[in-house]
């Protein structure tokens, strides 16, 4: 009985932290200059935030994400790619980390997530194409959707 109670308490604590990190990702998304969709990402490892990101153009480029027709420019980086690339410039590693996203990943970013060694994904909104999530599920990533962080 004690073990079951402890497990329930641990799950409740994890959910509180998951929601808090998702709220941070939602705030981080507001930094994006993209008009069509603002996406935020937070990477957490060993109870420490090791990277953050939002969708936008690479450093040194103009901040506008869409062209005059309202189409997303081809070189705009997704939030999770930005966060993973930030870690690559440090001595940290994402292997074993949790990625918190405001939107589920696209198929291209799902390859980056898997290959980087991230083991867990927590997100709020589903992306229009579920193939990225399907790929990560097939690969055995632990995935959780929380609709109301």
N, C-alpha and C positions, 0 to 999 in steps of 0.2 A: 504494500500500500504506500509506503514511504517513497519508494522508487517511482511509482506512478505519479504521485503528487509532485515530486521533484521534476519529473519530465514535463508535466503540465506547466509548472512555474517557469521552467527554462524556455518552453515554447512561447509563453506569454511575454517573457522578457525579450526574446528574439523578435517577436512581432512588434513590440514597442520600438525597438531599435530600427527595424526595417522601415517602419512608418516615419521615423525621425529622419533617416537617411533619404528616404524618398521625398520628404518635404524639402530637404536641402537641394536635391536634384531639381525639384520644381522651381525653387528660387534661382538656382544656377541657370536654368533654361531662360529666365528673363533677361539674362545678359546677352543672349543671341540677338543679332541684328536681322535675322531672317524674318520675313513677313508672313510666309505661308505656314510655317510651323516652327515653334521654338522647343528644342529638346535639350535636356540636361542629363548629365551623368556624374556619378560619384563612385569611386572604387575604394573599397574598404578591405583592409587586411589586418588581422590581429587587433581588431577593435580600433584601428587607426585609419583615418582617411589618407590615402596615399596619392590620390589624383582626383581631378575634377575636369569636366569638359562640357562644352555646349556646341551646338552646330554653328558653323561659320566658316569664313574664308581663312586660308592660311595666313600666318603672320607676314606682314608686309604688303598684303593686298587690301583693296578697298573693303569696307565692311558690308556692303550691299550683297546679299546672297542671291537675289533674283535679277534677271536681265530686264530690259524694257518691256518684254512681252509677259513678264511675271513668271518666267520659267527659272527654276533653280540652276545656277551656274554649275557646270560640270565639276569644278574644282572645290566646291564646298565640302568641308569635312563634317561627318556626323559626330555627334557628341561623344559616343563611346570610342570612336577612332581617335578623337582629340585626347581623351583621357588616357587611353592606352599608349599613345605616342608621348604624352607627358611623362609617363612612368619610364618609358624607354630612354629618356634623357637624364634619368636619375640612377641611383644605386639600388632603388627598390625593384621588386619583382612582383608581378601580379599573380603568379602561380599560387593557387589556393584562395584567391581573393573572391569577394562578392562585388558584383557590378549592380548598381542601382540606376535605373533608367526611367525617364518619364514616359517613354514609348518603347515598345518591344523592338528589337533590332531588325534591320533589313537583312537580306541574304548575304550581302557582301560583308557587313559588319559582324555577322554571326561567325564567319570564318575567322576573323581577327580575334573574336572573343574566345573561341575554342582553342585556337592555336596559341594564344597568349598564356593559357593555363588557368584562366578564370574558372572557378568551379560552381559558382552560384550566380543566378540572375534574378533580380527582383525588379518588377516594372509595374507601371500603372495602366497606361493606355495601350491597346493593341494597334500595331502598325497595319496599314491596309493590306499588306502581303504577309501572310503567316509563314512563308517558306523559311525565313530565318529562325523562327521559333521551332518549327518542325525539325529543322536540321539540328539545332542544339538539343532538343529532346531526344532525338535519335542517337546523338553522341553521348547521352547520359548526364548532361548538365542538370543540376537541380534548379528548377524554375518556379517562381512564385509570382502571381499577379495579385496586387493589392489595389483595389479600385479607389478607396478613400483613405489616403494617408493622413 
